[in-house]
Amino acid sequence: MKKINVQSLPIKEVLKDLAEQLDTKIEAKCHEHILNIPKIHGEGYIRGMNFKSGIGVIEYCCQFKKDTQIHFSLSEVHPLKFLICGEGFINHQLETSQEKTQILKFQNVIVSSNETHGHVLEFKKNENVHLNSIEVNRDVFFKKYACEVESWEHPLKEIFNDIDANKVFFYHGNYSVSIANTIQEMNMESNSNFMRELKLESYALQLLIQQAEQLEDDLKADNDKTVLRKQEIENISNLISKIEQEIHFPHTVKSLSQHVGLNENKLQNGFKHLYNETVNNYIQKLRMQKAVELILNTDLSMQEITEKIGLSNASYFSKVFKKEYYITPNDFRKANLKHKE
């Protein structure tokens, strides 16, 4: 296990501490600082910058050859951290605790240590990790947004107000689709120095808002939740294979939502996000596509095809087919038989 101690702030000094213990130097591009991991230790980079608003961003895109722990130990209050894992996984640990929290792909953590106690980030060897950390210096941030924070009715209000770090705060969840999209845009940002800095700060503020919305949604009853998570979208994508393989089965929105562990509203929102269709409309289109395949490649009767695609009424099947393709299934078969002749 390689142990790296970081005993400095702001982010420029954080990266200098990391570079010194990895026997390398950092590269500066205006206010952004970049550390390229030496090949003897692994590959990838760690980069970041601070903004005048009290917000900072650090991007870890790296793989270490040994298990590596980064210990953030300061004799001052640590930033409020918003950790977002887009690839691989890491372990997070509060300096005062023996308990480790594994942050997996598509998961995020909001964490504040108390007093001057620090954090530990643990990277497992040969694990390709892409982690973004939004760091909030609450003292500076509060001075800039004091009025707005004071009038903010939200579970995070108390944590943003806790500039002396009197309390520990910890939240662990699956991040939303909106967060995933913002992170992707943030990490791909390639503008010149001036535009890049403005955009990165804008993305960081946007991520704070999106994570606040996510936390608020998580506190609702399951049936009232509406914020789509990236992992839920992955689960819905995988659900399509099940529907295609079981097209003969009369799936309902209720049964499918239970299968993926979502309420019906979130399942519908997921289908609209992925396919711009309701669940039932999407399944209906799959059934019609399967019907075309069976009409063209088998001698099954229309009643048999109706049952094969999960419907029970041949007249209803004919009506839906005509609505989709502007021809009845019988006429479609006849037209294709003539074409073959």
N, C-alpha and C positions, 0 to 999 in steps of 0.2 A: 504494500500500500504506500503510495506516494502522498505525502501531506504537504500542502501549500498553505502558508499563513498570509492572510491579507489583513493589514493593520492600518489601512489608510482610507481616506475619502478625499475628494470626490472620485468619480469613475476613472479619470486620468491616472490618479495615484493607485487605484485598485489594479489597473492594468500594468502599471510600473512594478508593483509588488509581484504580480504574477510573472511578468517577464524576467525579473531578477532571479526568481527561483526556478525558472525554466531555462536559464542561461541564454536569454535572448533580449532583444530590444523591441520597443513598440514603435510603430509608424504613426505619424500625426498627419491628418488631413483637416486643417483648420481646427475645429473643436472636437472632431471625432478621432479616436485613438484605436489602433488596430494591433493586435498581437497575433502573429502567425505562429502556430505551434511547431517547434523544431521537430524534425523527423525522428530524432532520437527518443522523443517523448510521445509522438503520435502524429496527427495531421489535423488540418482545419484551422480555424481562427476563433478569436474572441475579440469583439469590438464594441465600442460604446461611446456615449457622450452624455454630458449634463446640459440642461437648459435652465434659463434664468427663472423659470416658473417653479423650480424645485423638483422637477421631474428629471429622471435620467433613464437611459435605456442601455442594456447590455445584451448582446446577442452571442450565444455560445453555439458555434457550429463546428463540432470537433469530435475526435476519437482519440482516446489515450491508450498507450500500450500497456499501462499498468492501472490497476485500481487507483483512482486519484481522488483525494478529498481536498476541497478548498474550504479553509476555515476563515470566516469573516469575524475577526475579533478586534473590537475597537473600545476605547475608553470613552465613548460617546454614544448617543442614541443612534440606532441603526435605521436605515430607511424602511418604510413600509414597502414590502416586496409583492409584486404580482408576477408569479412564475407561470409561464405558458410553454408546455412541451409539445412540439410539433413532430418530433421524430425520436425514436428510441425511448429511453427512460432515465431518470436520475433518482437518487434518494436525497431527501431533505431532512435535516435534523436541527432542532433548536439546541443551542450550546448547553443549555441547562437540562436537557432531556436525553435519555438513552433510547427513546423511541424514534425510529426512522419512518418517514412517509415516502412511499414509492410514487413518483409522479410519472404516469405512463403517457404514451402518445395520446393526443387529444384531451389531455387533462390539464387543469390549472390549479394553482394554489395562491391564496391571498394570505400573507403571514406577516405578523408583527411580533418581534421579540420584546420582552419587557426590560426596562432600565437600560443598561449598556450591554446586555447579553447578546451574543451573536448567533450566527447561522453556520451550518455546514452543508455544502453541496457535494455529493459523492457521485463520481462518474465511474462506472464499471469498465474494466479493460475491454477493448475492441468493440465497445458499444457506440454506434454512430448516433450522436445526440444533436438535436437542434432545439435549443431552449432560448426563449426570450424572457428577460427580466425587466419589468418596469419598476423603477425604484423612486419612491416618493419621499423627499425630505419634507416632513410635515410642517416643520417650523417655517421654512421658506414658502411652501405651498399655501399654508394657512394665511400668511401675511398678504399674499396676492389674491386669494379667493375667500377671505374671511367672511364677508357679507354673504356670499353664495353658500358657503358651507354651513353657516349659522342657520340659514333658512331652509336647509336641505333636510327633508324628512325621509331618512333612509337608514337601514341597519349599519351602514359604514360611517355614518356621521360621527359617531362616538370615537371610532378608530382614527379618523382624520383629525379630530380635535385633540387626540391624545399625543400632543407634541412632546411630552416628557416620557412617553412610553411607560405608563404606569401599569398597563395591562397587556397580556399576551392575547393575540387574536390569530385564529387559524381557520381557514376555509379550504376545502378540497372538493373539486367538482369536475365535471366533463364540460369542456368549453363549447360555446355556441358556434353555429355556422358563421355568424357575423364576425366573431372573433377570428375564426379560421381565415376568412377572407381578408380581414385587416392585416393579420400577421403575414399572409402571403404577399400582399402589396408592400408591406413595410420591408420585408426581407429582400424583395426584388427591386426596391427603390434604387435607381442608378443615376439620379440627377447630379448636377455639379454641386460643389460644396454648399453654396448659399441655399439653393433650392432643396437640397437633400436635408439640411438641418431643419428648415421650416417644415418639410413634409414629415420627417421623423417625429418632431414634436407634435404635429397634428395627429399622426397615427397613435402616438403614446396617449394623448388625451382621449382619443376615440376609444382606445382599448380600456381605459379607466371607466368610461361611460358604459361600454358593453359588458364589462365584468360586474359593474354595479347592477346593471339590469339583470344579468344572469343570477347573481346572488339573490336578488329580490324575487325572481321567479322560482328559485329553488326553495324558498321559504313558504311557497304556496302549497295547498293540497294538490296531490297528484293530478286530479281531474281538472285542475285550474291552470296547470302549467302550459305555457305557450311557446317559450323560447326553445328553438330547435338547437340541439347539440350536434357537433361534428360526428361524434360516435353514433348518434341516433341516425344520422344520414347514411353512415356506413351500414348500419343494421338494416335500414330500409332498402338500400341497394342490394344487400344479400337476400332480402325477402323476395325480390323479383324472381330469383332462381327457383324458389319454392313454389311461387305462383305458376311459373311456366311449366314446371314439372308436374304440377297438380292442377292443370287447367280444367280437368274434368270435375274437380271438386267445387261445390258451391261456396266459395269463400265469401265471408262477410267482412265489413269494416271492423266489426267488433272482434271477430275471431283473429283477424290479422293483427289488430292492435294489441291483443293479449299475447300473441306469439312474439312480438318484438318488445313487449313491456312498455308500450306508450299509451297515452289516452287517445281517444279517437280524433280529437282536434289536432293533436300534434302529428298523428299519422297522416291526416289529410294535408296538413301544412307541408309535411315532408314530401309527399307526392307532387304537390303544386310546385315546390322548390326544384325538385329533380326533373319532373316530366311535364310541368304545367298542365296537369290533369288531376281530377279527383281520383280517389282510389277506384271507385266503380267504373268510371269512364276508362281508366287505364286498363283494368281487367277486361272490360268489354272489347277494347281494341285488340288485346292479346287473343281473346276468343275468336274474333273475326279473322285474325291472321292465321290462327290454327285451322279455322274452318276452310279458308281458301286452300291451305295445304292439303287437307283431307279431301276436298272436292276434286282437286287436280290429280291427286296421286292414289286415290282409293276408289273402290266401287261401293262404299258404304252408302246406305240410304240417308236421306235428310234427317230422319228421326234418329238414326244411329249417330250421325255427326252432331246433332243437337246434344245428345247425351255425352258424347266424347268431349265436348267443350264446356260441360258443366251447366247446361240449360236443360229444361224439361219439356218445353213447349215448342214444337217445330214451327208453328205459326209465328210465335214471338221471335224465334231465331231468324225466320225469313224477313220479318219486319226490320229487325236490327241490321241484318246484312244489307238490305236494300238501302237503308239510311246511310250506311257507311260507304257502299260501293255503287249506288244508283242502279242496281240490278238485283233481281232475286237470285238466291242460290241455285235454283233449278235452271234458270236461264243462263246463269254463269257457267254451269256445267255443260249445257247444250252448246253454248258458243265455243267453248274450249274443245269439245269433242269434234265439232265441225272443223275447227282450226287444225286439229291433228290429222283429220282425214285429207 
